[in-house]
Every structure is written in C-alpha cells, then in structure tokens.
C-alpha cells in the first residue's frame, strides 16, 4: 500500500474572479522525486505557496503526514518538516552562512551568550551529513547563486525537513553547479526526503525525477511514472493539445543594416563589432559571463563604452536609456521582476510608464487614453487577465513578460533587444513569445536576442553571434547552424 506524505482534498484558491486552484485532489507518495509541471498560470506557484503555508486556501484541506496544516504559519510548517528552496533565496545577505542556518537557534553558553564555536561545530556536522561544504563564516552576499541555494538546502535539513520543494532551482546555475545540485537531491532521496521539483526544463525533469504531476488552468489533470512519458507527451499533457513546431521562425525579407557597432569596448567586453539588418533576428550565444548582456547594456545606454555605434548609417552617442529610447531602441531585460516591470503596479500603469507623452492631457494623465492603450496591448499580445487593472505580480511569468513587451511596443521602437526573453516560462508561453517576435520582424522591427538555449537561437534567428570571455568569436549564418559548431565556438576548441 502506498505511503503518502502529502494529501490535497478538494483544494481551491481564488483571487477575486480568478480561480488559481480548482478542486484539487492529489496525493504525493513518500520518498520520490516528483516533477510538478504546467504552463505559466497553471497553478504551480499557488500550490507551492499553499504547501508552504504562505497562502491559506479558499476551501479544502492540505494534509502533511495525515495532519491538516491549513492555517499554520510558514515557520510552523517548517518546524513540521516542510521546506521550500526558491529560485531566488530570501536570506540575510550581510550575515554569515552559520547565522543564516541557525538565525533563531544559535547555541548559547552558560551565561546566555551566543556560543559561536559550538554553533560552528554543529554547522560543519550538518554539512558533512548532507555533503555540502561551505565556509560557515562566509558572508552570504559573497556567495554565488548556487552556493546560496546550498545554504537554503542546509537550512531546510537543519530543521529535519522531510518534504522539500525546489522551485526552478537551476535557472541561474552553470552546468557544473546543476550536476552538483542533482547529486545532492539524489542523496536527499536516499535519506528518505520527498522532493517536489518544479522546472520548465524538460531534460532536467527526465534526468532527476521519478514521477510527474501535471497541472493545467488551475486543475490537476494527470500523473504518472516519468518512464512512461517523453517530451512530446508531457507537453501535450501540459497544454491539452498538440503544439506543433515548438520553435517559430517567421520568414521575412531582410533589409539593409539598421544598427552598426564597431570596435565597442567597455569594462566587460573588448573590440566587439557586428551589424543588425532591418527585419532580422540576430542571436547572441555564449556562456554566463561571456559578455552578451554587457554589450547590450552599452547599446542601450546603461554602461559607458568606447567605439562607434551607427543607427541608419548615422553615428550616434548613447549615454542613457532615455537617449536609446529616443533613438527607437528598446530593451527587454533578463530579470523582468526587478528591471522589466513594477510588480505592485497594474498592467495599465506598467504599459503607460515609458509612454507618458502619449497619454498626457495638459499636466495630467488622460485615464481614458491610458485605458485604451493598455487594453489594446492586452488584446494584441493576448495577455491573460480579467482587465488591465490587474496588478502585474498576480500574473503568470509568461504574462508578466508580455507586459514588458507591451510597454516597449507601444513606444514604436526600431530595434528590440531581448535578453533571455523566455527564461522561466513554459513551452506554451514560449511559443507565444516566438509568435510575438515573428510579428515584430514582419512589421519591420529588428530584433537582437540573447539566449542560453541553443535550440531556441537556431530556430528563430537569422544569424548567431558567438561570444567567449568578453570577445566576439564568430558570426554564423543560418546555413552554418549546429549545436556542435556553436558549442565549439563558445567553449573553445
């Protein structure tokens, strides 16, 4: 008979008129690594928050080891053995690793003072047990993203965690760091810990997970052993239909160069030269730290540079994002939550921000013009929302990304720079983003696309610039694309 660590009984969660979770009946068997998959907006984040006791369900029950946990605080859930390792860990950045692990549980001596020596010994023993080794006296701010995630795992295990949720844990990790994380997750399973693993990366799911739980439109729709699925069948389960070609390349006539960059250097890159043609999608490939984003930061006026930039054949000097915007250059940043949108503001307000000149009525804003503008973009980009008055932090990742596109499209750019535009969104939302890019080039807008996914670049780009250690290695034409060629160029022979 199966032994279940988690049981959901008729679980519902509503936000106003939005049904985030609808009548979920689901069980999670003890001791497995379970994949939780679904499109953005499928209900995964709401489920995670419900399991972690961050959210209180509208109705229904959540059982952990047969005990209802509805109404508990996150700290009380953690004490029971439930932990979540988030994509972006929430830590005390200026405290040490040891202090983050035992912040409210530091050992004390007979005088009631903190015993750092004893606590350090306890931290080192825990690290040996879990096979994660980090200097307990290191300041968390000095750690890499991967090391910070390891601290979160250690903190979870310090509470005796029996059920750990990993929320997109590899989105900012290198290949080597991902391998290490997977080794740790396997060791947790061997120690009897049950894992819920949330990721949009299919290869990872098949590599690390035993079982899959599929959500769609706020409903639990399917489950099964992963060995009984392949990528296509999982995608069909997620979206409820055949998706066809997952990558989308719009065929358009390529024009003359619109942007020319010659011998550009800044504090991160050296002697970079390339051109972008009207209606073209120009890709940039390279490892983390290769300098792809840093080039575009200079083109968009975020970082000072030396060298020459020409727009439509005329030399320009770009000293600020405002100057870039006036020249018709827009940039969708990699970190949409911190740099792309203001999450606590509405869709309407976010779309209006860079376009205030279009909706001013004297010294005031014309609310009707604002509403008309935002509703037009909501319809055009098919942003899933009850209205443009919805706050952005209540949208799925894919729809948040569409809001970033919307605010820049309304500014009528000549050039769109897209930095990891599909990072952290599901395959269905990716397909929609590809279609948006296709519409951009059909309308004569030129696109620069930075991506860490080679299949994505090869499918959607006309040419690919390969970067390595701050330098341009080569620029590949479409008939030269292959994973082997790109890898050789970005890693080096």
C-alpha positions as CSV (number, residue, x, y, z in Angstrom):
1,X,0.0,0.0,0.0
2,X,1.3,3.4,-1.0
3,X,2.6,5.7,1.8
4,X,1.6,9.3,1.2
5,X,3.4,12.3,2.8
6,X,1.1,15.0,1.2
7,X,-2.7,14.8,0.5
8,X,-4.8,17.5,-1.0
9,X,-8.5,17.3,-0.6
10,X,-10.8,19.4,-2.8
11,X,-8.3,22.3,-2.5
12,X,-9.4,25.6,-4.0
13,X,-7.8,29.0,-4.1
14,X,-9.5,32.1,-5.6
15,X,-8.2,35.6,-6.1
16,X,-11.2,37.7,-6.8
17,X,-12.6,36.3,-10.0
18,X,-9.5,34.3,-10.8
19,X,-9.5,30.5,-10.0
20,X,-5.9,29.8,-9.3
21,X,-6.6,26.2,-8.0
22,X,-9.8,24.4,-8.6
23,X,-10.9,21.3,-6.6
24,X,-7.5,19.6,-6.4
25,X,-7.5,16.1,-5.1
26,X,-3.9,14.8,-5.2
27,X,-1.5,12.6,-3.2
28,X,2.3,12.7,-3.1
29,X,4.0,9.4,-2.3
30,X,6.8,9.4,0.3
31,X,10.4,9.0,-0.8
32,X,10.1,10.0,-4.5
33,X,11.4,12.9,-6.6
34,X,8.2,14.3,-8.1
35,X,8.1,16.7,-11.0
36,X,5.5,19.4,-10.9
37,X,4.8,20.8,-14.4
38,X,2.4,23.0,-16.2
39,X,2.2,26.2,-18.2
40,X,2.7,29.6,-16.5
41,X,-0.7,30.3,-14.9
42,X,-1.4,26.6,-14.4
43,X,-1.4,27.0,-10.6
44,X,2.1,25.7,-9.7
45,X,3.1,28.8,-7.7
46,X,-0.2,28.9,-5.8
47,X,0.2,25.2,-5.0
48,X,3.7,25.8,-3.7
49,X,2.6,28.7,-1.5
50,X,-0.3,26.5,-0.2
51,X,2.0,23.6,0.7
52,X,4.5,26.0,2.4
53,X,1.6,27.7,4.3
54,X,2.4,31.1,2.8
55,X,-1.2,31.1,1.4
56,X,-4.4,30.0,3.1
57,X,-6.7,28.0,0.7
58,X,-10.1,29.4,0.0
59,X,-11.5,25.9,0.7
60,X,-10.4,22.3,1.0
61,X,-7.6,20.8,3.1
62,X,-3.8,20.1,2.9
63,X,-2.5,17.1,4.9
64,X,1.1,16.5,5.8
65,X,1.8,13.1,7.3
66,X,-2.0,12.9,7.9
67,X,-2.2,16.2,9.8
68,X,-4.0,19.2,8.4
69,X,-1.6,22.2,8.0
70,X,-4.2,24.7,6.8
71,X,-3.8,27.9,8.9
72,X,-0.3,27.2,10.1
73,X,2.4,29.8,9.6
74,X,5.3,29.1,7.3
75,X,7.6,28.8,10.3
76,X,5.2,26.2,11.9
77,X,5.2,24.3,8.6
78,X,9.0,24.4,8.5
79,X,9.1,23.0,12.1
80,X,7.0,20.1,10.9
81,X,9.5,19.3,8.1
82,X,8.2,21.3,5.0
83,X,10.8,23.4,3.3
84,X,11.0,25.4,0.0
85,X,14.1,26.3,-1.9
86,X,13.1,29.2,-4.1
87,X,14.6,30.3,-7.4
88,X,15.8,33.5,-5.6
89,X,16.7,32.6,-2.0
90,X,15.4,35.1,0.7
91,X,18.4,35.4,3.0
92,X,20.1,37.8,5.4
93,X,22.8,38.8,2.9
94,X,25.1,40.5,5.4
95,X,25.1,37.7,7.9
96,X,27.3,34.6,7.8
97,X,26.3,31.2,6.5
98,X,26.2,29.9,10.0
99,X,24.0,32.8,11.2
100,X,21.6,32.2,8.3
101,X,21.4,28.5,9.1
102,X,20.7,28.9,12.8
103,X,19.4,32.5,13.0
104,X,16.9,31.9,15.7
105,X,18.6,28.8,17.1
106,X,22.2,29.7,17.8
107,X,23.9,27.7,20.7
108,X,24.4,29.6,23.9
109,X,26.9,29.2,26.7
110,X,26.1,29.1,30.4
111,X,26.0,32.9,30.6
112,X,23.2,33.1,27.9
113,X,25.5,34.4,25.3
114,X,25.8,33.1,21.8
115,X,28.4,30.3,21.5
116,X,29.8,30.7,18.0
117,X,32.3,27.9,18.4
118,X,29.6,25.3,19.3
119,X,27.3,26.5,16.6
120,X,30.1,26.3,14.0
121,X,30.7,22.7,15.0
122,X,27.0,22.0,14.6
123,X,27.0,23.6,11.1
124,X,30.1,21.6,10.0
125,X,28.5,18.4,11.2
126,X,25.3,19.2,9.2
127,X,27.4,19.9,6.1
128,X,29.2,16.6,6.4
129,X,25.9,14.8,6.8
130,X,24.4,16.4,3.6
131,X,27.7,16.6,1.7
132,X,27.5,20.3,1.2
133,X,30.7,22.1,2.2
134,X,30.7,26.0,2.5
135,X,32.7,28.1,4.9
136,X,30.3,28.7,7.8
137,X,31.9,32.1,8.4
138,X,31.5,33.3,4.8
139,X,29.2,36.3,4.4
140,X,26.2,35.2,2.3
141,X,26.5,38.2,0.0
142,X,29.9,36.9,-1.2
143,X,28.5,33.6,-2.3
144,X,27.4,32.5,-5.8
145,X,23.7,31.8,-6.6
146,X,24.5,28.1,-6.4
147,X,26.1,28.4,-3.0
148,X,23.2,30.4,-1.7
149,X,20.9,27.6,-2.8
150,X,23.0,25.2,-1.0
151,X,22.7,27.3,2.2
152,X,18.9,27.1,1.8
153,X,19.1,23.3,1.5
154,X,21.3,23.1,4.6
155,X,18.8,25.3,6.5
156,X,16.0,23.0,5.4
157,X,17.9,20.0,6.6
158,X,18.8,21.7,9.9
159,X,15.0,21.7,10.6
160,X,14.8,18.0,9.8
161,X,13.0,18.6,6.5
162,X,11.1,15.6,5.2
163,X,9.4,17.3,2.2
164,X,11.4,19.9,0.2
165,X,10.1,21.9,-2.8
166,X,12.6,23.1,-5.3
167,X,11.2,26.0,-7.4
168,X,13.1,26.5,-10.7
169,X,16.4,25.8,-8.9
170,X,18.7,25.7,-11.9
171,X,17.6,28.8,-13.7
172,X,20.8,30.7,-12.7
173,X,23.2,27.8,-12.4
174,X,26.0,26.6,-14.6
175,X,26.1,23.0,-15.9
176,X,28.6,22.0,-13.2
177,X,26.5,23.6,-10.5
178,X,23.4,21.8,-11.8
179,X,25.2,18.5,-11.7
180,X,26.2,19.1,-8.1
181,X,22.6,20.1,-7.2
182,X,21.2,16.9,-8.8
183,X,23.7,14.8,-6.8
184,X,22.5,16.5,-3.6
185,X,18.8,15.9,-4.5
186,X,19.5,12.2,-5.1
187,X,21.3,12.0,-1.7
188,X,18.3,13.6,-0.1
189,X,16.0,11.0,-1.6
190,X,18.3,8.3,-0.2
191,X,17.9,9.8,3.2
192,X,14.1,9.4,2.8
193,X,13.3,13.1,1.9
194,X,10.4,13.6,-0.5
195,X,11.1,16.1,-3.3
196,X,8.7,18.3,-5.3
197,X,10.8,19.6,-8.3
198,X,9.4,22.5,-10.3
199,X,11.1,23.3,-13.7
200,X,10.3,24.2,-17.3
201,X,13.4,22.4,-18.4
202,X,12.3,19.0,-19.8
203,X,15.8,17.5,-19.9
204,X,16.2,18.1,-16.2
205,X,12.9,16.6,-15.3
206,X,13.7,13.4,-17.1
207,X,17.1,13.3,-15.6
208,X,16.3,13.8,-11.9
209,X,12.6,12.9,-11.4
210,X,10.8,9.6,-10.8
211,X,7.2,10.8,-11.1
212,X,5.2,13.6,-12.7
213,X,2.3,15.7,-11.6
214,X,0.7,17.8,-14.3
215,X,-1.4,21.0,-13.8
216,X,-3.4,22.9,-16.4
217,X,-5.5,26.0,-15.9
218,X,-5.6,25.6,-12.1
219,X,-6.5,21.9,-12.2
220,X,-4.6,18.7,-11.5
221,X,-5.0,16.9,-14.8
222,X,-2.6,14.0,-15.0
223,X,0.1,12.0,-13.1
224,X,2.3,9.0,-13.8
225,X,5.8,7.4,-13.8
226,X,8.2,9.5,-15.9
227,X,9.4,6.4,-17.7
228,X,6.0,6.2,-19.4
229,X,6.4,9.7,-20.9
230,X,8.5,11.5,-23.5
231,X,8.9,15.3,-24.1
232,X,6.1,15.5,-26.6
233,X,3.6,13.6,-24.4
234,X,4.4,15.7,-21.4
235,X,3.9,18.9,-23.4
236,X,0.5,17.6,-24.7
237,X,-0.5,16.9,-21.1
238,X,0.5,20.4,-20.0
239,X,-1.3,22.3,-22.8
240,X,-4.1,19.9,-23.6
241,X,-3.4,20.0,-27.3
242,X,-0.7,19.4,-29.9
243,X,1.6,22.3,-30.0
244,X,3.2,21.5,-33.4
245,X,6.6,23.1,-34.0
246,X,7.7,24.4,-30.7
247,X,10.0,27.0,-32.2
248,X,8.8,29.6,-34.5
249,X,10.7,31.3,-37.3
250,X,8.9,34.0,-39.3
251,X,10.2,34.3,-42.9
252,X,10.5,37.9,-43.8
253,X,12.6,39.9,-46.3
254,X,15.8,41.1,-44.6
255,X,16.8,44.7,-45.4
256,X,19.9,46.9,-45.1
257,X,21.8,47.3,-41.8
258,X,20.0,49.5,-39.3
259,X,22.5,49.2,-36.5
260,X,26.3,49.0,-36.8
261,X,28.6,48.5,-33.9
262,X,32.3,48.9,-34.5
263,X,35.1,48.1,-32.0
264,X,32.9,48.6,-28.9
265,X,34.6,48.0,-25.6
266,X,33.6,48.5,-22.0
267,X,34.7,47.2,-18.6
268,X,33.4,43.7,-19.6
269,X,34.0,43.3,-23.4
270,X,36.6,44.2,-25.9
271,X,36.6,45.1,-29.6
272,X,33.1,44.0,-30.4
273,X,31.9,44.6,-34.0
274,X,28.6,43.4,-35.6
275,X,25.6,44.8,-37.6
276,X,21.9,44.3,-37.4
277,X,19.7,44.4,-40.5
278,X,16.1,45.6,-40.8
279,X,13.7,42.8,-40.1
280,X,16.4,40.5,-38.8
281,X,16.6,38.4,-35.7
282,X,20.3,38.4,-34.6
283,X,21.1,36.0,-31.8
284,X,23.9,36.1,-29.2
285,X,25.2,32.9,-27.8
286,X,27.8,32.3,-25.0
287,X,28.4,31.0,-21.5
288,X,27.4,33.0,-18.5
289,X,29.9,35.9,-18.2
290,X,30.8,35.8,-21.9
291,X,29.7,39.5,-22.2
292,X,26.4,39.2,-24.2
293,X,24.3,41.3,-21.8
294,X,27.2,43.7,-21.2
295,X,27.3,44.6,-24.9
296,X,23.6,45.4,-24.9
297,X,23.9,47.4,-21.7
298,X,26.2,49.8,-23.6
299,X,24.0,49.8,-26.8
300,X,21.0,50.7,-24.5
301,X,23.0,53.4,-22.7
302,X,23.3,51.6,-19.3
303,X,27.1,51.3,-19.4
304,X,29.7,53.7,-20.8
305,X,31.7,52.5,-23.9
306,X,34.3,53.3,-26.4
307,X,33.9,52.6,-30.1
308,X,31.3,53.6,-32.7
309,X,27.6,53.0,-32.9
310,X,25.7,53.9,-36.1
311,X,21.9,54.0,-36.5
312,X,20.6,54.1,-40.0
313,X,24.1,55.0,-41.2
314,X,24.5,58.0,-38.9
315,X,26.9,57.9,-35.9
316,X,25.1,58.3,-32.6
317,X,26.3,58.6,-29.0
318,X,24.1,56.7,-26.5
319,X,24.7,57.8,-22.9
320,X,21.5,56.8,-21.2
321,X,18.4,54.6,-21.7
322,X,16.4,57.7,-22.3
323,X,18.7,58.6,-25.2
324,X,18.4,55.0,-26.5
325,X,14.6,55.2,-26.3
326,X,14.5,58.5,-28.3
327,X,16.6,56.7,-31.0
328,X,14.0,53.9,-31.1
329,X,15.9,51.3,-29.2
330,X,14.0,49.2,-26.5
331,X,15.3,46.5,-24.2
332,X,13.5,43.7,-22.5
333,X,15.9,42.8,-19.6
334,X,16.7,39.3,-18.3
335,X,15.3,40.0,-14.8
336,X,11.8,41.1,-15.6
337,X,10.7,41.3,-12.0
338,X,13.5,43.7,-10.9
339,X,14.1,45.6,-14.1
340,X,11.2,44.9,-16.5
341,X,8.1,45.7,-14.6
342,X,6.9,47.3,-11.4
343,X,5.1,44.2,-9.9
344,X,2.9,46.1,-7.4
345,X,1.5,48.4,-10.2
346,X,-1.2,47.4,-12.6
347,X,-0.8,46.3,-16.2
348,X,-2.2,49.7,-17.3
349,X,0.4,51.6,-15.2
350,X,3.3,49.5,-16.4
351,X,2.4,50.0,-20.1
352,X,1.9,53.7,-19.5
353,X,5.3,54.4,-17.7
354,X,7.6,54.7,-20.8
355,X,4.8,56.3,-22.8
356,X,3.6,59.1,-20.7
357,X,3.8,61.6,-23.6
358,X,1.1,59.7,-25.4
359,X,-1.5,59.9,-22.5
360,X,-0.8,63.4,-21.1
361,X,-3.7,65.9,-21.1
362,X,-2.0,69.1,-20.1
363,X,-0.3,68.4,-16.8
364,X,-2.5,65.4,-16.0
365,X,-2.8,61.9,-17.4
366,X,-5.7,61.1,-19.6
367,X,-7.2,58.0,-17.9
368,X,-9.3,57.1,-20.9
369,X,-6.3,57.2,-23.2
370,X,-4.3,55.1,-20.7
371,X,-7.1,52.5,-20.6
372,X,-7.5,52.4,-24.3
373,X,-3.7,52.0,-24.8
374,X,-3.4,49.2,-22.3
375,X,-6.5,47.3,-23.4
376,X,-5.2,47.5,-27.0
377,X,-1.9,45.9,-25.9
378,X,-3.6,43.3,-23.7
379,X,-5.7,42.2,-26.8
380,X,-2.8,42.3,-29.2
381,X,-0.4,40.2,-27.0
382,X,-3.2,38.0,-25.6
383,X,-2.3,38.8,-22.0
384,X,-4.4,36.5,-19.8
385,X,-6.0,38.8,-17.3
386,X,-9.5,39.9,-16.2
387,X,-8.6,43.5,-17.1
388,X,-5.6,45.9,-17.4
389,X,-6.3,46.9,-13.8
390,X,-4.8,43.6,-12.6
391,X,-1.5,44.1,-10.7
392,X,1.4,42.5,-12.5
393,X,2.6,40.4,-9.6
394,X,-0.7,38.4,-9.9
395,X,0.1,37.4,-13.4
396,X,2.0,34.3,-14.5
397,X,5.6,34.6,-15.6
398,X,4.7,34.4,-19.3
399,X,2.1,37.1,-19.0
400,X,4.4,39.3,-17.0
401,X,6.9,39.0,-19.9
402,X,4.1,40.0,-22.3
403,X,3.6,43.2,-20.2
404,X,7.3,44.0,-20.7
405,X,6.9,43.6,-24.4
406,X,3.7,45.6,-24.4
407,X,5.2,48.7,-22.8
408,X,8.1,48.8,-25.3
409,X,6.0,48.0,-28.3
410,X,3.8,51.0,-27.5
411,X,6.9,53.2,-27.8
412,X,7.2,52.2,-31.5
413,X,10.8,51.0,-31.5
414,X,13.1,50.3,-34.5
415,X,15.1,47.8,-32.5
416,X,14.1,45.4,-29.7
417,X,16.9,43.9,-27.6
418,X,15.6,40.7,-25.9
419,X,17.7,39.4,-23.0
420,X,16.7,35.8,-22.2
421,X,13.0,36.5,-23.2
422,X,11.8,33.0,-22.5
423,X,13.7,32.3,-19.3
424,X,11.4,30.7,-16.6
425,X,8.3,30.4,-18.8
426,X,6.7,27.2,-20.1
427,X,6.6,25.8,-23.6
428,X,3.2,27.2,-24.4
429,X,4.1,30.7,-23.3
430,X,7.4,30.3,-25.2
431,X,5.6,29.6,-28.4
432,X,3.5,32.8,-27.9
433,X,6.7,34.8,-27.4
434,X,8.1,33.4,-30.6
435,X,5.0,34.4,-32.5
436,X,5.3,37.9,-31.0
437,X,8.9,38.1,-32.2
438,X,7.7,36.9,-35.6
439,X,5.1,39.7,-35.7
440,X,7.9,42.2,-34.8
441,X,10.1,41.4,-37.7
442,X,7.0,41.3,-40.1
443,X,6.4,44.8,-39.0
444,X,9.9,45.9,-39.8
445,X,11.3,45.9,-36.3
446,X,14.8,44.4,-35.9
447,X,15.5,42.1,-33.0
448,X,18.6,41.2,-31.0
449,X,18.0,38.1,-29.0
450,X,20.3,36.8,-26.2
451,X,19.5,33.2,-25.1
452,X,21.2,30.4,-23.4
453,X,19.1,27.8,-25.3
454,X,20.8,26.8,-28.5
455,X,17.7,25.2,-30.0
456,X,15.8,28.4,-29.5
457,X,18.5,30.5,-31.2
458,X,18.9,28.1,-34.1
459,X,15.2,28.0,-34.6
460,X,14.3,31.7,-34.5
461,X,17.5,33.6,-35.6
462,X,18.8,34.6,-39.0
463,X,22.4,34.8,-37.7
464,X,24.1,33.9,-34.4
465,X,27.0,35.8,-32.8
466,X,29.2,33.5,-30.7
467,X,30.8,35.1,-27.6
468,X,33.6,33.9,-25.4
469,X,35.3,35.6,-22.5
470,X,34.2,39.1,-23.5
471,X,35.1,38.8,-27.2
472,X,33.2,38.0,-30.4
473,X,34.4,34.7,-31.7
474,X,32.4,34.4,-34.9
475,X,29.0,35.2,-36.5
476,X,27.3,32.2,-38.0
477,X,24.9,32.3,-41.0
478,X,21.7,30.3,-40.8
479,X,23.1,27.5,-43.0
480,X,26.0,27.1,-40.6
481,X,23.9,26.5,-37.5
482,X,24.5,23.3,-35.5
483,X,24.8,22.7,-31.8
484,X,28.3,21.3,-32.3
485,X,29.6,24.4,-34.1
486,X,28.1,26.8,-31.6
487,X,29.5,24.8,-28.6
488,X,33.0,24.7,-30.2
489,X,32.9,28.5,-30.6
490,X,31.6,29.4,-27.1
491,X,33.7,26.8,-25.2
492,X,36.8,26.9,-27.5
493,X,38.4,24.0,-29.3
